[in-house]
Structures are given as structure tokens and as C-alpha cells.
Amino acid sequence: MSSVGEAEDTLQGLDRAVSELLGAERRLRGRQKGELTVNHIRALSWLSRNDDSATAGEIARETGLNPASVTGLLDQLEAQGLAVRERSATDRRVVRVTMTDQGREVLARKREYWRGCWEEALRDVPAAERRVAADVLHRIAKLYDGVGREE
């Protein structure tokens, strides 16, 4: 097979793998009714990396979630005692979302669970290949973010 043909096969394989990954994530979201979902974890994780506090708009923008979905998601996190919303003392128009101690504990448990899953699934993959895979996924994310913006 020519190098052009191999490159095309590789790109098609990568495209299929990304489609499978996105489909698997959608299916995972569908199985998580009544518990913390992938989106809950994304929001809590982003809060934890940002001093446990942000606005709903910041959470939506930084996690890639729909702002309307974030409102419902925050309602759920608040109902479970994992986050609270408070008006800013300096600007009453601003509502800050803050992760609670319970939210930090639940997030730590979820992270530990997922770390174990990742370690088990990737046990036989050398660290150098994991770094390459991460780089490729970052590039694909940038590609997706740029599609439709060049017009």
C-alpha cells in the first residue's frame, strides 16, 4: 500500500475511533440517571481547578456545556449539597457557584474511581504512547472547535 493510502486509512481509523468515543460518552450519559453524570463531574472538576468558585456562565463556557443545561445541572448539584449559589456582595447581578466540602469529597471519590478505570484500561500502553494519544485528542478538539469558524 502506498504511503498516501496508509495515511488515508490511518485518518479514517482515527475518525472512526473518535466517533466511537463520542458515542460511548453519549451512552455513558444515558446510563447515569439519578447519580452524578459526566457533566456534573466536568462542572465540579472545573470548579476545583478554579478556587471552587465561578459563575454559571464561566462553567458553561469552560466546560463546553449549554448555558441552559448548566442551570439545571447546578440545581441538581445544589439539591445534593455539592454546590451552592450566592449573590456577589460587590455586584448583586453576579451569582457565584461554590463547591461545598461534600462536593469536594464526592469529586475526590469519583476521580479515584475513574483513575482506577483509566489505569486498568491503559495498563499495557506505554507512557510515551499515552502522551501522543493525549496530544492527538487535543488536536482533534481544536479541529472541532475551529470547524465552521473559518467562514
C-alpha positions in Angstrom: 0.0 0.0 0.0 1.3 3.5 -0.8 2.1 6.0 2.0 -0.9 8.1 0.7 -3.2 5.1 1.1 -1.8 4.3 4.6 -2.2 7.9 5.7 -5.9 7.9 4.4 -6.5 4.5 6.2 -5.0 6.0 9.4 -7.1 9.1 9.2 -10.3 7.0 8.6 -9.4 4.8 11.5 -8.8 7.8 13.8 -12.2 9.3 12.6 -13.9 6.0 13.5 -12.2 5.9 16.9 -13.3 9.5 17.7 -16.9 8.7 16.6 -16.8 5.6 18.8 -15.5 7.6 21.7 -18.2 10.3 21.4 -20.9 7.6 21.1 -19.6 5.8 24.1 -19.7 9.1 26.1 -23.3 9.7 25.0 -24.3 6.1 26.1 -22.5 6.7 29.4 -24.5 9.8 30.0 -27.7 7.8 29.3 -26.8 5.2 31.9 -26.2 7.8 34.7 -29.7 8.8 35.6 -30.1 9.6 39.3 -26.4 9.9 40.0 -23.6 12.3 39.2 -23.2 12.4 35.4 -20.2 13.1 33.3 -21.4 16.8 33.0 -21.8 17.0 36.8 -18.2 15.8 37.2 -17.0 18.2 34.5 -18.6 21.2 36.3 -17.2 20.1 39.7 -13.8 19.4 38.2 -13.6 22.8 36.6 -14.7 24.5 39.9 -12.0 22.6 41.7 -9.3 23.9 39.4 -10.6 27.4 39.8 -10.7 28.0 43.6 -14.0 26.2 43.9 -15.9 29.2 42.7 -17.3 30.6 39.3 -20.3 31.9 37.6 -22.7 29.6 35.7 -21.6 31.4 32.5 -18.0 30.6 33.2 -18.8 27.0 33.9 -20.8 26.7 30.7 -18.0 28.4 28.6 -15.1 26.5 30.1 -16.7 23.0 30.1 -18.4 23.4 26.7 -21.9 22.8 28.2 -25.0 24.6 27.1 -25.8 27.6 29.5 -29.4 26.4 29.9 -28.1 22.9 30.8 -25.8 24.3 33.3 -28.7 26.0 35.2 -30.4 22.6 35.6 -27.1 20.9 36.4 -26.5 23.5 39.1 -30.0 23.0 40.5 -29.1 19.3 40.8 -25.7 19.9 42.4 -27.3 22.3 44.9 -30.1 19.8 45.8 -27.4 17.2 46.5 -25.5 19.6 48.7 -22.4 19.6 46.4 -22.5 23.3 45.4 -24.2 26.5 46.5 -25.1 29.6 44.6 -24.7 33.0 46.2 -25.1 36.6 45.0 -21.8 38.6 44.9 -21.5 41.0 47.8 -19.9 43.6 45.4 -22.2 43.2 42.4 -25.7 41.8 43.2 -26.2 40.9 39.5 -23.5 38.3 39.7 -24.2 34.8 41.2 -21.2 32.7 42.1 -21.3 29.0 42.3 -19.1 27.5 45.0 -18.3 23.8 45.7 -19.1 22.6 49.2 -16.9 20.3 51.3 -19.3 17.5 50.4 -18.8 18.3 46.7 -15.0 18.1 47.1 -15.3 14.7 48.9 -17.7 13.3 46.2 -15.4 14.6 43.4 -12.3 13.1 45.0 -14.1 9.7 45.2 -15.2 9.9 41.6 -11.7 10.9 40.5 -10.3 8.0 42.3 -12.8 5.6 40.7 -12.1 7.0 37.2 -8.3 6.9 37.8 -8.6 3.2 38.5 -10.7 2.7 35.4 -8.1 4.5 33.2 -5.2 2.7 34.8 -6.8 -0.7 34.2 -7.8 0.1 30.6 -4.4 1.6 29.7 -2.1 -0.6 31.8 -0.4 -2.0 28.8 0.0 1.3 26.9 3.5 2.9 27.5 3.6 6.4 28.9 5.1 7.8 25.7 2.1 6.4 23.7 -0.3 7.9 26.2 1.3 11.3 25.7 1.0 11.0 22.0 -2.7 10.0 22.3 -3.4 13.0 24.6 -1.7 15.3 22.0 -3.8 13.8 19.2 -7.0 14.2 21.2 -6.1 17.9 22.0 -5.5 18.5 18.3 -8.9 16.9 17.4 -10.6 19.1 20.0 -9.0 22.2 18.4 -10.1 21.0 15.0 -13.7 20.6 16.1 -13.6 24.0 17.8 -12.4 25.6 14.6 -14.8 23.9 12.1 -17.4 26.4 10.9 -15.5 29.4 12.2 -13.3 30.0 9.2 -16.2 31.3 7.1 
